[in-house]
Amino acid sequence: MFALSGSTASVVEERGITALHLTMTHDAGLAAAFVVLEGIRDDRTVPRGDDRR
Protein backbone atom coordinates (compact mmCIF):
# COMPACT_ATOMS: atom_id res chain seq x y z
CA MET A 1 0.00 0.00 0.00
CA PHE A 2 1.25 3.48 -0.86
CA ALA A 3 0.63 6.55 1.27
CA LEU A 4 0.87 9.51 -1.09
CA SER A 5 0.69 13.13 -0.03
CA GLY A 6 1.22 16.65 -1.30
CA SER A 7 1.87 17.28 -4.98
CA THR A 8 2.40 13.57 -5.70
CA ALA A 9 -1.08 12.72 -4.42
CA SER A 10 -2.54 15.59 -6.47
CA VAL A 11 -0.87 14.46 -9.70
CA VAL A 12 -1.94 10.83 -9.18
CA GLU A 13 -5.55 11.93 -8.68
CA GLU A 14 -5.53 14.42 -11.59
CA ARG A 15 -4.20 11.79 -13.99
CA GLY A 16 -6.73 9.15 -12.97
CA ILE A 17 -4.14 6.73 -11.65
CA THR A 18 -5.95 3.92 -9.86
CA ALA A 19 -3.15 1.52 -8.89
CA LEU A 20 0.58 1.60 -8.19
CA HIS A 21 2.85 -1.45 -8.23
CA LEU A 22 6.37 -1.53 -6.80
CA THR A 23 9.09 -4.08 -7.45
CA MET A 24 12.52 -4.03 -5.85
CA THR A 25 15.58 -6.20 -6.27
CA HIS A 26 19.14 -6.30 -4.97
CA ASP A 27 22.28 -8.34 -5.40
CA ALA A 28 25.97 -7.84 -4.62
CA GLY A 29 25.60 -4.26 -3.41
CA LEU A 30 23.38 -3.11 -6.30
CA ALA A 31 19.70 -2.31 -6.04
CA ALA A 32 16.91 -1.37 -8.42
CA ALA A 33 13.27 -0.37 -8.03
CA PHE A 34 10.47 0.15 -10.52
CA VAL A 35 7.02 1.63 -10.04
CA VAL A 36 4.25 0.92 -12.54
CA LEU A 37 1.18 3.17 -12.54
CA GLU A 38 -2.22 2.05 -13.84
CA GLY A 39 -5.24 4.12 -14.69
CA ILE A 40 -8.01 4.80 -17.13
CA ARG A 41 -6.96 6.92 -20.09
CA ASP A 42 -8.71 10.26 -20.36
CA ASP A 43 -8.11 11.81 -23.79
CA ARG A 44 -8.28 15.26 -22.24
CA THR A 45 -4.93 14.58 -20.54
CA VAL A 46 -3.10 13.43 -23.69
CA PRO A 47 -0.95 16.20 -25.21
CA ARG A 48 -2.03 17.37 -28.66
CA GLY A 49 -0.23 15.71 -31.52
CA ASP A 50 -0.04 12.41 -29.67
CA ASP A 51 -2.07 9.99 -31.76
CA ARG A 52 -1.18 6.83 -29.83
CA ARG A 53 -4.29 4.86 -28.91
C-alpha positions as CSV (number, residue, x, y, z in Angstrom):
1,M,0.0,0.0,0.0
2,F,1.3,3.5,-0.9
3,A,0.6,6.5,1.3
4,L,0.9,9.5,-1.1
5,S,0.7,13.1,0.0
6,G,1.2,16.7,-1.3
7,S,1.9,17.3,-5.0
8,T,2.4,13.6,-5.7
9,A,-1.1,12.7,-4.4
10,S,-2.5,15.6,-6.5
11,V,-0.9,14.5,-9.7
12,V,-1.9,10.8,-9.2
13,E,-5.6,11.9,-8.7
14,E,-5.5,14.4,-11.6
15,R,-4.2,11.8,-14.0
16,G,-6.7,9.2,-13.0
17,I,-4.1,6.7,-11.7
18,T,-5.9,3.9,-9.9
19,A,-3.1,1.5,-8.9
20,L,0.6,1.6,-8.2
21,H,2.8,-1.4,-8.2
22,L,6.4,-1.5,-6.8
23,T,9.1,-4.1,-7.4
24,M,12.5,-4.0,-5.9
25,T,15.6,-6.2,-6.3
26,H,19.1,-6.3,-5.0
27,D,22.3,-8.3,-5.4
28,A,26.0,-7.8,-4.6
29,G,25.6,-4.3,-3.4
30,L,23.4,-3.1,-6.3
31,A,19.7,-2.3,-6.0
32,A,16.9,-1.4,-8.4
33,A,13.3,-0.4,-8.0
34,F,10.5,0.1,-10.5
35,V,7.0,1.6,-10.0
36,V,4.2,0.9,-12.5
37,L,1.2,3.2,-12.5
38,E,-2.2,2.0,-13.8
39,G,-5.2,4.1,-14.7
40,I,-8.0,4.8,-17.1
41,R,-7.0,6.9,-20.1
42,D,-8.7,10.3,-20.4
43,D,-8.1,11.8,-23.8
44,R,-8.3,15.3,-22.2
45,T,-4.9,14.6,-20.5
46,V,-3.1,13.4,-23.7
47,P,-1.0,16.2,-25.2
48,R,-2.0,17.4,-28.7
49,G,-0.2,15.7,-31.5
50,D,0.0,12.4,-29.7
51,D,-2.1,10.0,-31.8
52,R,-1.2,6.8,-29.8
53,R,-4.3,4.9,-28.9
